Every structure is written in C-alpha cells, then in structure tokens.
Amino acid sequence: LVLDPNNDRFKIVDGVLFNPSKTILMLYPAGRRASSYAIPSSVDTIANQSFAGANYLMEVVIPNSVTLIGVSAFNRCNGLHSVTIPTGNIGWNAFYGCESLETVYVGHAVDRINYRAFMACDNLRLVILGNPNAFIDGEAFQQAYPTGEMALACLGNTPSSNVGANAFPYNTQAVMTVPCGMTEAYSNIWGYQVWFGNVEDDCNHYNINVVGNENGNQVIPSVSSVMMGDEVTCEVTLEPSYMLNSIVAYKTDDETLKVPVVDNRFVMPNFDVTIVADFEYLPIGEGNPEWYYEIQGENGSITYQHLEYASDTTVNHKDV
C-alpha cells in the first residue's frame, strides 16, 4: 500500500490501512504473508471486507475495543484456525467460507451474530458462547460442520433462545453436544430442535494439564478436572524480573484445535485441555528500565509487565 504524500484521509501502519485516528481498520492486504496480526487497541470498527481473502493469516487478535466487525470482514480467510471475538456485533458473512476455522469463542459482550456470519466454515467443531442471550441470526452457521458433529458450550450452561430461522444446517444425522443436564433446555428451543437430529449432553469430567511452568513462575488453573461449559480461571504467579508472554490452550492430543483464553480464563470444551505458559526473563541492569507496570485483568488478576513492553492498558507502576 502506498499513499499520496498529500493524503490526510488515511493512515498506513505496518502495511495496514486505517483512518487517521486509527479507530477504523480499513484494509489488511490479502497478499500480506504474515501468519498472525494483532489489531491495535485503538480500533473500534473492522471495516467491510477489510481482511477478505487474507489466506496467509492463521491468527488474528481482536481487542476488547472492537464493537463492530463489518460485512464480510474476514470472508474466506482460509488460514484461520481459531478466532476469539470479545465484544460487539458480528456482521453479515463476517467469517463466511473460512474453511480451516475449527474453534469460535464469542465473548460475553457480543450481543449479535448476524446473517451467515459463519456460513460454509467447513471444519467448525467447537463454538463457545460467552453470552447466553446473544442473538444468533438466520443461517449464521449454515453449511458448517459437514461431518455432522459440533460441540456448543454456553458459559453458565444456559442456551440462548434467540435463534433465527435456519441458523444451523438441517441435518437429521447431526449431533450437537451440550453441557451436562442441558439436553431438554436445548431441545425445547425451536432453533436447535428443528435443525439437529440429536442433542446430547456430556457429563464427563475432562482434565487440564499445564506445561511451561519454570523457575518459580506458574500458571495454576482453578481446577484440574471439570465438565464441559464450566469456566476455568488461571492464576499467574511471577518471580521478579519475569513477565508472562502468553497462555495458550489446546486439545491435549491435537495442538491444532485451540481453546481460546481471554483474560486468563477459558470455557471448558468436551475434551482434555493442555495449557502452555510462555514466560520471559527481563533482567534489570544497564540499558533496562528499573521498574514495571502493574496490569489488572478484568477478573482481578495482577500481572507485571516491563516498561519496555508496556501497552496502552497499563494502569500504574511498581518498583522491583
């Protein structure tokens, strides 16, 4: 992308097109070869078709600031395997035809999944609804999960009754797996009852394993075994001069099937989960700032981040 030097209507940052204030992401070049991209926290709108056809993109981080994902925004992003949408409104055809997409986490602040938002996502296996009252519009998941199996977990184990016509494919052989004791609740909702041949609950307990804890740094899940649909919180303990880079969770026997972790929390799917913690040592000394930022997560957890890596979400500092 190249802008006219006299342009004052657009802005390019790292090859991506924004409006001047960086509140609207307007275009992510489809030919960009990066495998991951973190949308800046200044963005509140992902414009129509902005990522369409970006097949090299395997991971996109959508911040809590985003309130609108536009029409066909990620249409046919065939490299995406997992997506976490924390807030806002998911537009028409937003993820249409993302053929590698397996896991979708719809956050507690998402209020609407619009028409055909995830249509033709051929490999979709796990959908987690953080907001049980989110409206699922007509044909939202049409032509998805052709194998006939999909797990749908609602946080708090409460299904949404706001389901539009043809939201799911009509398949009398299809099986929807739901949290324990919720078979009747799902079966009594018209949108689920009509389109699934069988609604089966899962009352098994699944295990949580952790790898990557070292040098006194730990990620400790609130439970070691839990049922599908229950929320797991990860407590983080850091030694001085260390920071937590990331927590990644996936199906224990299949690293490609990711489980979204948001604010050190995740909703348990219907399989064993392995958590991988990545820590980084940041020695204090010549050339390094001698203090850290303190960051408080939405769940009240506290982590410390070195000044060099501080982001706009920092709230205060701590001497170490």
Secondary structure by P-SEA (a helix, b strand, c coil): ccccccccccccccccccccccccccccccccccccccccccccccccccccccccccbbbbcccccccccccccccccccbbbbcccccccccccccccccbbbbcccccccccccccccccccbbbbcccccccccccccccccccbbbbbccccccccccccccccccccbbbbbcccaaaaaaacaaaaacccbbbbbcbbbbbbbccccccbbbbcccccccccbbbbbbbbbccccccccccccccccccbbbbbcccbbbbccbbbbbbbbbbbbbbccccccbbbbbbcccbbbbbbccccccccccccccc
